[in-house]
Amino acid sequence: MKNQIHLFFSIACFSFLFQSCNSGPNLKIDTNNYQKKVDSLIKIMTFDEKIGQLNLLASGWDVTGPVMDPNYKQLIKQGKVGAIFNAYKVDYVADLQRLAVEETRLGIPLLFGYDVIHGYRTIFPIPLAQSCTWDLAMIEHSDRIAASEATAEGINWAFAPMVDISRDPRWGRVSEGAGEDTWLGSKIAAARVRGFQGESIYDERTLLACMKHFAAYGAPQAGRDYHTVDISERSLLEYYLPPFKACVDAGVASVMTSFNEISGVPSSSNHWLYTDLLRDSWGFKGFVVTDYTSIYELIPHGVAEDSAHAGELALNAGIQLDMQSSIYLKNLKNLVATGKVNETLIDKAVSDILTAKYKLGLFDDPYRYCNKTRQENEIMTQESKDFARQMVTKSCVLLKNDNQTLPIPESVKKIALIGPLGDADVDMLGNWSATGLAQNCVTLLDGLKSEGINKNIQVHFVKGCNVNDDSTYGFNDAIKAAKNADYVILALGEHRNMSGEAASRTNLDLPGVQLHLAEKIIELGKPTAVILFNGRPLTIPELNKKAPAILEAWFGGVESGNGIADLLFGKAVPSGKLTMTFPLNVGQIPIHYNMKNNGRPVDPTNPEYQFRSKYLDSPNEPLFPFGYGLSYTTFEYSDLKLSASEITNTDTLLIQARITNTGNFDGEEIVQLYVHDLVGSVTRPVKELKGFSKVFLTKGESKTVTIKLTTNDLRFYTLDMLYAYEPGKFEVYIGPNSSTGLKDSFLVK
Ligand code: BGC
């Protein structure tokens, strides 16, 4: 059974997977030295002590599933736990560590894991929002701050980055990822690993990263969380796996399994994925942890008869640390005794986990992440908050701005802030907000008020309605406030828990009566800007028709209100670009820019002709394409030049274009490069992102942007499943988003 997927995918020749597997900086450490220490420790461990190292339990805080072993403290003392998650704060962590170090025979320290997804206490914008900055250095730095804060309170292992590509905004966990594009997603994935792990895991301000959820968790049928994934081998290799490979190349220390199956095999029993691909092909050297109770879930998946069978499948697949099932703890002894599991696999798992503990320095000092001075002085510093505020300004995406409604004109003195997200502190945190606190969040109301005071502006807030019910009770007050104001800001969207884990939606409209409220207010004819707070693309065609301006603010974390106010008052200029397509309606999903052409694409000269790939009741085009985002200023693209009309595998093609700031603000533009491989041995997407450049231009300024391309960038899985480029003609586009741009072509020989 476990070999099904191996057989299914065995024809895949992972030539790119074998190529220079540059270990990241942390793996440059003298691993031989660790290995000797680890080997000698394993030699003196009893079988029970080994199994204890493979058990990961929640401390009882923040659980997202059933708690299997509430008796975790007792188990630690008995040497039956190797790692704990959801325990933080120096005193608490140190107490638990003491149980392991002082009360067990060998005193092996525990790992402390936690979901540090977009900040620890200084909460940054949700990862989807961060990806809209297209700013790799900024993303890396945010994770460095998160690592520094988390390690100040006892954590040494982050359950991040989540690098699942997803093309389905119904799936609530798109909020945790970097959007729909594999190329950009891979760059962000590697940046995040660097952010968490730094130059060395031994540094007390860095920690172990954990890429998750391996693999294809972002492609559940119908967008329903945890649901079946049925995916072609080619799509898996080309679109879903590369961000994981990028993490491995960056030296990621651990990997988490996913809840889904691929081709009938759940991840936590997938030998092909975890042994053949991850270890043997990619050269992954860290350890593998399951997702929450995933080994147990092999039973409801229907591949394991009982817990013992589930444990057997998982261990034999290469799954090493059991999160919350305690199945290894209870079954491995018997499985070895009956010959169903080989003890060498257990030794290997123990060795990989102990190596991580050595690398963290836990054997030098098990309390090195329990430093009260750091806990008191290094969390939520002014510097981190300033950085978070800047990140908010960079991750917002301006979707519409008719008649320069934004920024708010200087003449405005009375603002009505209306909507259920206007003063919603806890929602600003987004989901998976670690130890972030609602009281630390600057809401939009707070941000407008503190900026407004300097400008002598009055801000009047009326909620108007709730996020998600049908009461219109507050409409009259809202209308009255709008009538009294000379500018209206509508704060609309989702609650933070409407995206994230187990938060799939089948309807992506603004929930409740919010659209209705917006229509009533917009009808008044006042200058009105909508600020959207949400964890995924929404379907907002009506709002887009009616609202003069829309700023997508996502959930921006603790500095949300300040960062948005900076944009609204023109202290900062929007530059974010969407990393997920905004569909027009749910029926278009899955929708993504890098679609295939198919045999019957719509003919632009005869768009009405029926027997073409289209809908009877909707255009094919989304509301906002991937890469889209406006600025207060305007940019003109001109003078596209290619350094050659033909290239071979030894050439670098330089693609240049001139970008001019033609508007009235200084601003930053994210210039995007797409290619289209016109004829392949298999069908190719109509466009694929292959590069970008961020360029800052003062009013009237022009700059030439150069983006490089080589044949390496043009590789894909050919008909023979070789990862290779194919000679032929390629179109190249350079532009402000995936649906428009200057176009040229070149030949590959
Ligand atoms: C999630 C993981 C998370 C884990 C531990 C699971 O439910 O899928 O992403 O790391 O819980 O909190």
Boltz pocket constraint, residues with backbone or C-beta under 6 A from the ligand:
constraints:
  - pocket:
      binder: B
      contacts: [[A, 62], [A, 64], [A, 65], [A, 115], [A, 159], [A, 212], [A, 291], [A, 292], [A, 501]]
      max_distance: 6.0
